[in-house]
Amino acid sequence: MSLVIRLARVGKRGERKFRIVVKEKRSKRDGKAIEYLGSFEKSPKGGQNLKKDRYNYWVSVGAVPSVAVEEIFK
């Protein structure tokens, strides 16, 4: 079972809101997640709610973050 940390889109059409989730690599983008690590909003205000300790745990276990998620957590 290979795990990835990636963005899942949420919200109304036209809004750019995402949840940061841990899921199996072959699952759908907006499908069921193993764990939610926070949320991210692409806007001038730019709201972020991140669980950095859980992110570090999942990376240490072997989950591979996407490029976008790596940039968010830097």
PyMOL commands that place a pseudoatom at each C-alpha (Angstrom):
pseudoatom trace, name=CA, resn=MET, resi=1, chain=A, elem=C, hetatm=0, pos=[0.000, 0.000, 0.000]
pseudoatom trace, name=CA, resn=SER, resi=2, chain=A, elem=C, hetatm=0, pos=[1.736, 3.171, -1.154]
pseudoatom trace, name=CA, resn=LEU, resi=3, chain=A, elem=C, hetatm=0, pos=[0.581, 6.354, 0.542]
pseudoatom trace, name=CA, resn=VAL, resi=4, chain=A, elem=C, hetatm=0, pos=[0.649, 9.908, -0.758]
pseudoatom trace, name=CA, resn=ILE, resi=5, chain=A, elem=C, hetatm=0, pos=[-0.070, 13.282, 0.803]
pseudoatom trace, name=CA, resn=ARG, resi=6, chain=A, elem=C, hetatm=0, pos=[-1.984, 15.449, -1.647]
pseudoatom trace, name=CA, resn=LEU, resi=7, chain=A, elem=C, hetatm=0, pos=[-4.692, 18.059, -2.101]
pseudoatom trace, name=CA, resn=ALA, resi=8, chain=A, elem=C, hetatm=0, pos=[-8.399, 17.195, -2.310]
pseudoatom trace, name=CA, resn=ARG, resi=9, chain=A, elem=C, hetatm=0, pos=[-10.701, 19.892, -3.637]
pseudoatom trace, name=CA, resn=VAL, resi=10, chain=A, elem=C, hetatm=0, pos=[-13.662, 21.048, -1.520]
pseudoatom trace, name=CA, resn=GLY, resi=11, chain=A, elem=C, hetatm=0, pos=[-16.119, 23.934, -1.626]
pseudoatom trace, name=CA, resn=LYS, resi=12, chain=A, elem=C, hetatm=0, pos=[-18.341, 25.496, -4.238]
pseudoatom trace, name=CA, resn=ARG, resi=13, chain=A, elem=C, hetatm=0, pos=[-17.574, 25.787, -7.925]
pseudoatom trace, name=CA, resn=GLY, resi=14, chain=A, elem=C, hetatm=0, pos=[-15.140, 28.613, -8.598]
pseudoatom trace, name=CA, resn=GLU, resi=15, chain=A, elem=C, hetatm=0, pos=[-13.640, 28.578, -5.111]
pseudoatom trace, name=CA, resn=ARG, resi=16, chain=A, elem=C, hetatm=0, pos=[-10.112, 27.325, -4.704]
pseudoatom trace, name=CA, resn=LYS, resi=17, chain=A, elem=C, hetatm=0, pos=[-10.211, 25.523, -1.368]
pseudoatom trace, name=CA, resn=PHE, resi=18, chain=A, elem=C, hetatm=0, pos=[-8.374, 22.304, -0.670]
pseudoatom trace, name=CA, resn=ARG, resi=19, chain=A, elem=C, hetatm=0, pos=[-7.932, 19.771, 2.113]
pseudoatom trace, name=CA, resn=ILE, resi=20, chain=A, elem=C, hetatm=0, pos=[-4.537, 18.219, 2.638]
pseudoatom trace, name=CA, resn=VAL, resi=21, chain=A, elem=C, hetatm=0, pos=[-5.096, 14.477, 2.965]
pseudoatom trace, name=CA, resn=VAL, resi=22, chain=A, elem=C, hetatm=0, pos=[-3.224, 11.200, 3.324]
pseudoatom trace, name=CA, resn=LYS, resi=23, chain=A, elem=C, hetatm=0, pos=[-4.581, 8.558, 0.970]
pseudoatom trace, name=CA, resn=GLU, resi=24, chain=A, elem=C, hetatm=0, pos=[-3.687, 5.531, -1.062]
pseudoatom trace, name=CA, resn=LYS, resi=25, chain=A, elem=C, hetatm=0, pos=[-2.013, 6.407, -4.338]
pseudoatom trace, name=CA, resn=ARG, resi=26, chain=A, elem=C, hetatm=0, pos=[-4.568, 4.677, -6.586]
pseudoatom trace, name=CA, resn=SER, resi=27, chain=A, elem=C, hetatm=0, pos=[-7.664, 6.242, -4.976]
pseudoatom trace, name=CA, resn=LYS, resi=28, chain=A, elem=C, hetatm=0, pos=[-9.694, 9.118, -6.447]
pseudoatom trace, name=CA, resn=ARG, resi=29, chain=A, elem=C, hetatm=0, pos=[-8.651, 12.722, -5.812]
pseudoatom trace, name=CA, resn=ASP, resi=30, chain=A, elem=C, hetatm=0, pos=[-11.760, 13.538, -3.775]
pseudoatom trace, name=CA, resn=GLY, resi=31, chain=A, elem=C, hetatm=0, pos=[-12.376, 10.019, -2.440]
pseudoatom trace, name=CA, resn=LYS, resi=32, chain=A, elem=C, hetatm=0, pos=[-12.099, 8.664, 1.084]
pseudoatom trace, name=CA, resn=ALA, resi=33, chain=A, elem=C, hetatm=0, pos=[-8.943, 9.705, 2.945]
pseudoatom trace, name=CA, resn=ILE, resi=34, chain=A, elem=C, hetatm=0, pos=[-7.006, 7.975, 5.706]
pseudoatom trace, name=CA, resn=GLU, resi=35, chain=A, elem=C, hetatm=0, pos=[-6.388, 11.236, 7.598]
pseudoatom trace, name=CA, resn=TYR, resi=36, chain=A, elem=C, hetatm=0, pos=[-6.934, 14.962, 7.116]
pseudoatom trace, name=CA, resn=LEU, resi=37, chain=A, elem=C, hetatm=0, pos=[-3.855, 17.109, 7.759]
pseudoatom trace, name=CA, resn=GLY, resi=38, chain=A, elem=C, hetatm=0, pos=[-5.400, 20.528, 7.343]
pseudoatom trace, name=CA, resn=SER, resi=39, chain=A, elem=C, hetatm=0, pos=[-6.822, 22.911, 4.800]
pseudoatom trace, name=CA, resn=PHE, resi=40, chain=A, elem=C, hetatm=0, pos=[-5.450, 25.408, 2.311]
pseudoatom trace, name=CA, resn=GLU, resi=41, chain=A, elem=C, hetatm=0, pos=[-7.086, 28.243, 0.396]
pseudoatom trace, name=CA, resn=LYS, resi=42, chain=A, elem=C, hetatm=0, pos=[-5.629, 29.814, -2.750]
pseudoatom trace, name=CA, resn=SER, resi=43, chain=A, elem=C, hetatm=0, pos=[-6.716, 33.415, -2.440]
pseudoatom trace, name=CA, resn=PRO, resi=44, chain=A, elem=C, hetatm=0, pos=[-5.177, 36.799, -1.630]
pseudoatom trace, name=CA, resn=LYS, resi=45, chain=A, elem=C, hetatm=0, pos=[-6.137, 36.280, 2.023]
pseudoatom trace, name=CA, resn=GLY, resi=46, chain=A, elem=C, hetatm=0, pos=[-4.745, 32.755, 1.922]
pseudoatom trace, name=CA, resn=GLY, resi=47, chain=A, elem=C, hetatm=0, pos=[-6.081, 30.795, 4.873]
pseudoatom trace, name=CA, resn=GLN, resi=48, chain=A, elem=C, hetatm=0, pos=[-4.068, 27.862, 6.164]
pseudoatom trace, name=CA, resn=ASN, resi=49, chain=A, elem=C, hetatm=0, pos=[-4.751, 25.348, 8.901]
pseudoatom trace, name=CA, resn=LEU, resi=50, chain=A, elem=C, hetatm=0, pos=[-1.932, 22.784, 9.046]
pseudoatom trace, name=CA, resn=LYS, resi=51, chain=A, elem=C, hetatm=0, pos=[-1.009, 19.880, 11.338]
pseudoatom trace, name=CA, resn=LYS, resi=52, chain=A, elem=C, hetatm=0, pos=[2.775, 19.873, 10.905]
pseudoatom trace, name=CA, resn=ASP, resi=53, chain=A, elem=C, hetatm=0, pos=[3.431, 17.187, 13.510]
pseudoatom trace, name=CA, resn=ARG, resi=54, chain=A, elem=C, hetatm=0, pos=[1.124, 14.712, 11.723]
pseudoatom trace, name=CA, resn=TYR, resi=55, chain=A, elem=C, hetatm=0, pos=[2.681, 15.653, 8.356]
pseudoatom trace, name=CA, resn=ASN, resi=56, chain=A, elem=C, hetatm=0, pos=[6.147, 14.836, 9.722]
pseudoatom trace, name=CA, resn=TYR, resi=57, chain=A, elem=C, hetatm=0, pos=[4.840, 11.539, 11.111]
pseudoatom trace, name=CA, resn=TRP, resi=58, chain=A, elem=C, hetatm=0, pos=[3.381, 10.426, 7.770]
pseudoatom trace, name=CA, resn=VAL, resi=59, chain=A, elem=C, hetatm=0, pos=[6.538, 11.409, 5.863]
pseudoatom trace, name=CA, resn=SER, resi=60, chain=A, elem=C, hetatm=0, pos=[8.643, 9.416, 8.352]
pseudoatom trace, name=CA, resn=VAL, resi=61, chain=A, elem=C, hetatm=0, pos=[6.395, 6.380, 7.845]
pseudoatom trace, name=CA, resn=GLY, resi=62, chain=A, elem=C, hetatm=0, pos=[6.904, 6.563, 4.069]
pseudoatom trace, name=CA, resn=ALA, resi=63, chain=A, elem=C, hetatm=0, pos=[4.087, 8.671, 2.613]
pseudoatom trace, name=CA, resn=VAL, resi=64, chain=A, elem=C, hetatm=0, pos=[5.222, 10.710, -0.387]
pseudoatom trace, name=CA, resn=PRO, resi=65, chain=A, elem=C, hetatm=0, pos=[4.002, 14.336, -0.501]
pseudoatom trace, name=CA, resn=SER, resi=66, chain=A, elem=C, hetatm=0, pos=[3.064, 15.946, -3.798]
pseudoatom trace, name=CA, resn=VAL, resi=67, chain=A, elem=C, hetatm=0, pos=[5.057, 18.930, -5.054]
pseudoatom trace, name=CA, resn=ALA, resi=68, chain=A, elem=C, hetatm=0, pos=[2.271, 21.357, -4.090]
pseudoatom trace, name=CA, resn=VAL, resi=69, chain=A, elem=C, hetatm=0, pos=[2.000, 19.953, -0.567]
pseudoatom trace, name=CA, resn=GLU, resi=70, chain=A, elem=C, hetatm=0, pos=[5.767, 20.194, -0.067]
pseudoatom trace, name=CA, resn=GLU, resi=71, chain=A, elem=C, hetatm=0, pos=[5.626, 23.896, -0.992]
pseudoatom trace, name=CA, resn=ILE, resi=72, chain=A, elem=C, hetatm=0, pos=[2.750, 24.521, 1.448]
pseudoatom trace, name=CA, resn=PHE, resi=73, chain=A, elem=C, hetatm=0, pos=[4.562, 22.925, 4.383]
pseudoatom trace, name=CA, resn=LYS, resi=74, chain=A, elem=C, hetatm=0, pos=[7.869, 24.780, 3.808]
for i in range(1, 74): cmd.bond("trace and resi %d" % i, "trace and resi %d" % (i + 1))
show_as sticks, trace
zoom trace
